Amino acid sequence: MEKMKEVNWQEEIRKMIIERVREEAKKRLIAEARELRKMMKSSRISEMIREDRNAR
């Protein structure tokens, strides 16, 4: 690192951390979406449509 004085290590580390946080957030959102999709598959779509119509 000492030989590479032209590299802004603080900025490089900041970028890496931000990218890692984004990746973890994406993983979490994908897991939540998969869980919601799994729940939707198990429920009956026609029942959901009826409930929506009856709510109006």
Backbone atoms as SQL, in Angstrom:
CREATE TABLE atoms (id INTEGER PRIMARY KEY, chain TEXT, resi INTEGER, resn TEXT, atom TEXT, x REAL, y REAL, z REAL);
INSERT INTO atoms VALUES
  (1, 'A', 1, 'MET', 'N', 0.825, -1.194, 0.000),
  (2, 'A', 1, 'MET', 'CA', 0.000, 0.000, 0.000),
  (3, 'A', 1, 'MET', 'C', 0.866, 1.254, 0.000),
  (4, 'A', 2, 'GLU', 'N', 1.976, 1.205, 0.692),
  (5, 'A', 2, 'GLU', 'CA', 2.832, 2.387, 0.766),
  (6, 'A', 2, 'GLU', 'C', 3.426, 2.733, -0.592),
  (7, 'A', 3, 'LYS', 'N', 3.627, 1.713, -1.445),
  (8, 'A', 3, 'LYS', 'CA', 4.188, 1.955, -2.771),
  (9, 'A', 3, 'LYS', 'C', 3.152, 2.538, -3.735),
  (10, 'A', 4, 'MET', 'N', 1.887, 2.416, -3.373),
  (11, 'A', 4, 'MET', 'CA', 0.814, 2.902, -4.241),
  (12, 'A', 4, 'MET', 'C', 0.208, 4.162, -3.643),
  (13, 'A', 5, 'LYS', 'N', 0.967, 5.199, -3.608),
  (14, 'A', 5, 'LYS', 'CA', 0.529, 6.465, -3.000),
  (15, 'A', 5, 'LYS', 'C', -0.587, 7.141, -3.795),
  (16, 'A', 6, 'GLU', 'N', -0.680, 6.843, -5.086),
  (17, 'A', 6, 'GLU', 'CA', -1.675, 7.509, -5.921),
  (18, 'A', 6, 'GLU', 'C', -3.103, 6.995, -5.682),
  (19, 'A', 7, 'VAL', 'N', -3.222, 5.894, -4.973),
  (20, 'A', 7, 'VAL', 'CA', -4.539, 5.327, -4.699),
  (21, 'A', 7, 'VAL', 'C', -5.114, 5.973, -3.441),
  (22, 'A', 8, 'ASN', 'N', -6.345, 6.426, -3.553),
  (23, 'A', 8, 'ASN', 'CA', -7.054, 6.994, -2.407),
  (24, 'A', 8, 'ASN', 'C', -7.733, 5.823, -1.682),
  (25, 'A', 9, 'TRP', 'N', -7.039, 5.264, -0.712),
  (26, 'A', 9, 'TRP', 'CA', -7.518, 4.057, -0.048),
  (27, 'A', 9, 'TRP', 'C', -8.809, 4.288, 0.723),
  (28, 'A', 10, 'GLN', 'N', -8.951, 5.442, 1.294),
  (29, 'A', 10, 'GLN', 'CA', -10.179, 5.737, 2.028),
  (30, 'A', 10, 'GLN', 'C', -11.384, 5.667, 1.087),
  (31, 'A', 11, 'GLU', 'N', -11.248, 6.246, -0.079),
  (32, 'A', 11, 'GLU', 'CA', -12.344, 6.231, -1.054),
  (33, 'A', 11, 'GLU', 'C', -12.585, 4.815, -1.586),
  (34, 'A', 12, 'GLU', 'N', -11.533, 4.073, -1.830),
  (35, 'A', 12, 'GLU', 'CA', -11.659, 2.694, -2.316),
  (36, 'A', 12, 'GLU', 'C', -12.392, 1.824, -1.299),
  (37, 'A', 13, 'ILE', 'N', -12.035, 1.959, -0.043),
  (38, 'A', 13, 'ILE', 'CA', -12.683, 1.175, 1.012),
  (39, 'A', 13, 'ILE', 'C', -14.141, 1.585, 1.153),
  (40, 'A', 14, 'ARG', 'N', -14.409, 2.883, 1.071),
  (41, 'A', 14, 'ARG', 'CA', -15.785, 3.374, 1.153),
  (42, 'A', 14, 'ARG', 'C', -16.628, 2.771, 0.025),
  (43, 'A', 15, 'LYS', 'N', -16.090, 2.765, -1.197),
  (44, 'A', 15, 'LYS', 'CA', -16.814, 2.201, -2.339),
  (45, 'A', 15, 'LYS', 'C', -17.101, 0.712, -2.134),
  (46, 'A', 16, 'MET', 'N', -16.107, -0.006, -1.623),
  (47, 'A', 16, 'MET', 'CA', -16.291, -1.437, -1.393),
  (48, 'A', 16, 'MET', 'C', -17.368, -1.706, -0.344),
  (49, 'A', 17, 'ILE', 'N', -17.381, -0.907, 0.710),
  (50, 'A', 17, 'ILE', 'CA', -18.382, -1.084, 1.764),
  (51, 'A', 17, 'ILE', 'C', -19.778, -0.773, 1.234),
  (52, 'A', 18, 'ILE', 'N', -19.901, 0.312, 0.493),
  (53, 'A', 18, 'ILE', 'CA', -21.202, 0.677, -0.074),
  (54, 'A', 18, 'ILE', 'C', -21.708, -0.417, -1.004),
  (55, 'A', 19, 'GLU', 'N', -20.831, -0.953, -1.827),
  (56, 'A', 19, 'GLU', 'CA', -21.223, -2.022, -2.746),
  (57, 'A', 19, 'GLU', 'C', -21.660, -3.267, -1.979),
  (58, 'A', 20, 'ARG', 'N', -20.947, -3.588, -0.919),
  (59, 'A', 20, 'ARG', 'CA', -21.308, -4.760, -0.111),
  (60, 'A', 20, 'ARG', 'C', -22.672, -4.574, 0.559),
  (61, 'A', 21, 'VAL', 'N', -22.930, -3.381, 1.058),
  (62, 'A', 21, 'VAL', 'CA', -24.231, -3.091, 1.685),
  (63, 'A', 21, 'VAL', 'C', -25.340, -3.226, 0.650),
  (64, 'A', 22, 'ARG', 'N', -25.119, -2.727, -0.549),
  (65, 'A', 22, 'ARG', 'CA', -26.123, -2.849, -1.622),
  (66, 'A', 22, 'ARG', 'C', -26.383, -4.307, -1.967),
  (67, 'A', 23, 'GLU', 'N', -25.311, -5.108, -2.056),
  (68, 'A', 23, 'GLU', 'CA', -25.473, -6.529, -2.360),
  (69, 'A', 23, 'GLU', 'C', -26.293, -7.234, -1.290),
  (70, 'A', 24, 'GLU', 'N', -25.998, -6.948, -0.039),
  (71, 'A', 24, 'GLU', 'CA', -26.737, -7.578, 1.060),
  (72, 'A', 24, 'GLU', 'C', -28.201, -7.133, 1.063),
  (73, 'A', 25, 'ALA', 'N', -28.450, -5.871, 0.761),
  (74, 'A', 25, 'ALA', 'CA', -29.834, -5.377, 0.694),
  (75, 'A', 25, 'ALA', 'C', -30.582, -6.075, -0.436),
  (76, 'A', 26, 'LYS', 'N', -29.919, -6.257, -1.578),
  (77, 'A', 26, 'LYS', 'CA', -30.546, -6.962, -2.698),
  (78, 'A', 26, 'LYS', 'C', -30.881, -8.401, -2.314),
  (79, 'A', 27, 'LYS', 'N', -29.942, -9.072, -1.649),
  (80, 'A', 27, 'LYS', 'CA', -30.190, -10.451, -1.220),
  (81, 'A', 27, 'LYS', 'C', -31.391, -10.532, -0.299),
  (82, 'A', 28, 'ARG', 'N', -31.479, -9.580, 0.635),
  (83, 'A', 28, 'ARG', 'CA', -32.599, -9.565, 1.574),
  (84, 'A', 28, 'ARG', 'C', -33.921, -9.336, 0.859),
  (85, 'A', 29, 'LEU', 'N', -33.930, -8.382, -0.078),
  (86, 'A', 29, 'LEU', 'CA', -35.157, -8.092, -0.820),
  (87, 'A', 29, 'LEU', 'C', -35.577, -9.270, -1.690),
  (88, 'A', 30, 'ILE', 'N', -34.605, -9.931, -2.304),
  (89, 'A', 30, 'ILE', 'CA', -34.920, -11.098, -3.125),
  (90, 'A', 30, 'ILE', 'C', -35.496, -12.212, -2.264),
  (91, 'A', 31, 'ALA', 'N', -34.926, -12.418, -1.094),
  (92, 'A', 31, 'ALA', 'CA', -35.450, -13.449, -0.186),
  (93, 'A', 31, 'ALA', 'C', -36.881, -13.124, 0.232),
  (94, 'A', 32, 'GLU', 'N', -37.148, -11.862, 0.537),
  (95, 'A', 32, 'GLU', 'CA', -38.512, -11.459, 0.908),
  (96, 'A', 32, 'GLU', 'C', -39.472, -11.650, -0.260),
  (97, 'A', 33, 'ALA', 'N', -39.037, -11.303, -1.465),
  (98, 'A', 33, 'ALA', 'CA', -39.888, -11.456, -2.648),
  (99, 'A', 33, 'ALA', 'C', -40.184, -12.929, -2.900),
  (100, 'A', 34, 'ARG', 'N', -39.181, -13.773, -2.737),
  (101, 'A', 34, 'ARG', 'CA', -39.403, -15.213, -2.928),
  (102, 'A', 34, 'ARG', 'C', -40.398, -15.756, -1.914),
  (103, 'A', 35, 'GLU', 'N', -40.291, -15.289, -0.669),
  (104, 'A', 35, 'GLU', 'CA', -41.221, -15.736, 0.362),
  (105, 'A', 35, 'GLU', 'C', -42.646, -15.285, 0.044),
  (106, 'A', 36, 'LEU', 'N', -42.791, -14.038, -0.400),
  (107, 'A', 36, 'LEU', 'CA', -44.122, -13.550, -0.779),
  (108, 'A', 36, 'LEU', 'C', -44.683, -14.340, -1.956),
  (109, 'A', 37, 'ARG', 'N', -43.820, -14.633, -2.910),
  (110, 'A', 37, 'ARG', 'CA', -44.265, -15.400, -4.084),
  (111, 'A', 37, 'ARG', 'C', -44.703, -16.803, -3.669),
  (112, 'A', 38, 'LYS', 'N', -43.962, -17.401, -2.744),
  (113, 'A', 38, 'LYS', 'CA', -44.317, -18.727, -2.262),
  (114, 'A', 38, 'LYS', 'C', -45.684, -18.690, -1.582),
  (115, 'A', 39, 'MET', 'N', -45.925, -17.639, -0.787),
  (116, 'A', 39, 'MET', 'CA', -47.216, -17.498, -0.119),
  (117, 'A', 39, 'MET', 'C', -48.332, -17.297, -1.131),
  (118, 'A', 40, 'MET', 'N', -48.059, -16.558, -2.193),
  (119, 'A', 40, 'MET', 'CA', -49.088, -16.308, -3.207),
  (120, 'A', 40, 'MET', 'C', -49.415, -17.590, -3.965),
  (121, 'A', 41, 'LYS', 'N', -48.432, -18.435, -4.198),
  (122, 'A', 41, 'LYS', 'CA', -48.684, -19.693, -4.892),
  (123, 'A', 41, 'LYS', 'C', -49.580, -20.594, -4.062),
  (124, 'A', 42, 'SER', 'N', -49.410, -20.566, -2.766),
  (125, 'A', 42, 'SER', 'CA', -50.193, -21.454, -1.918),
  (126, 'A', 42, 'SER', 'C', -51.630, -20.951, -1.738),
  (127, 'A', 43, 'SER', 'N', -51.839, -19.664, -1.906),
  (128, 'A', 43, 'SER', 'CA', -53.202, -19.148, -1.759),
  (129, 'A', 43, 'SER', 'C', -53.905, -19.219, -3.112),
  (130, 'A', 44, 'ARG', 'N', -55.181, -19.149, -3.057),
  (131, 'A', 44, 'ARG', 'CA', -55.964, -19.235, -4.290),
  (132, 'A', 44, 'ARG', 'C', -56.188, -17.834, -4.842),
  (133, 'A', 45, 'ILE', 'N', -55.793, -17.639, -6.055),
  (134, 'A', 45, 'ILE', 'CA', -55.902, -16.340, -6.707),
  (135, 'A', 45, 'ILE', 'C', -57.366, -15.916, -6.823),
  (136, 'A', 46, 'SER', 'N', -58.237, -16.879, -7.132),
  (137, 'A', 46, 'SER', 'CA', -59.659, -16.532, -7.281),
  (138, 'A', 46, 'SER', 'C', -60.233, -15.978, -5.977),
  (139, 'A', 47, 'GLU', 'N', -59.798, -16.520, -4.848),
  (140, 'A', 47, 'GLU', 'CA', -60.259, -16.004, -3.558),
  (141, 'A', 47, 'GLU', 'C', -59.793, -14.573, -3.339),
  (142, 'A', 48, 'MET', 'N', -58.570, -14.291, -3.743),
  (143, 'A', 48, 'MET', 'CA', -58.050, -12.939, -3.597),
  (144, 'A', 48, 'MET', 'C', -58.832, -11.958, -4.467),
  (145, 'A', 49, 'ILE', 'N', -59.193, -12.383, -5.671),
  (146, 'A', 49, 'ILE', 'CA', -59.963, -11.516, -6.568),
  (147, 'A', 49, 'ILE', 'C', -61.336, -11.250, -5.977),
  (148, 'A', 50, 'ARG', 'N', -61.990, -12.288, -5.436),
  (149, 'A', 50, 'ARG', 'CA', -63.301, -12.099, -4.811),
  (150, 'A', 50, 'ARG', 'C', -63.233, -11.144, -3.636),
  (151, 'A', 51, 'GLU', 'N', -62.220, -11.312, -2.802),
  (152, 'A', 51, 'GLU', 'CA', -62.057, -10.430, -1.663),
  (153, 'A', 51, 'GLU', 'C', -61.876, -8.992, -2.106),
  (154, 'A', 52, 'ASP', 'N', -61.113, -8.799, -3.156),
  (155, 'A', 52, 'ASP', 'CA', -60.891, -7.459, -3.676),
  (156, 'A', 52, 'ASP', 'C', -62.193, -6.861, -4.209),
  (157, 'A', 53, 'ARG', 'N', -62.939, -7.644, -4.940),
  (158, 'A', 53, 'ARG', 'CA', -64.230, -7.163, -5.490),
  (159, 'A', 53, 'ARG', 'C', -65.213, -6.840, -4.368),
  (160, 'A', 54, 'ASN', 'N', -65.266, -7.705, -3.373),
  (161, 'A', 54, 'ASN', 'CA', -66.197, -7.493, -2.267),
  (162, 'A', 54, 'ASN', 'C', -65.809, -6.291, -1.405),
  (163, 'A', 55, 'ALA', 'N', -64.566, -5.927, -1.417),
  (164, 'A', 55, 'ALA', 'CA', -64.102, -4.789, -0.620),
  (165, 'A', 55, 'ALA', 'C', -64.530, -3.454, -1.242),
  (166, 'A', 56, 'ARG', 'N', -64.885, -3.469, -2.478),
  (167, 'A', 56, 'ARG', 'CA', -65.266, -2.218, -3.167),
  (168, 'A', 56, 'ARG', 'C', -66.651, -1.800, -2.868);
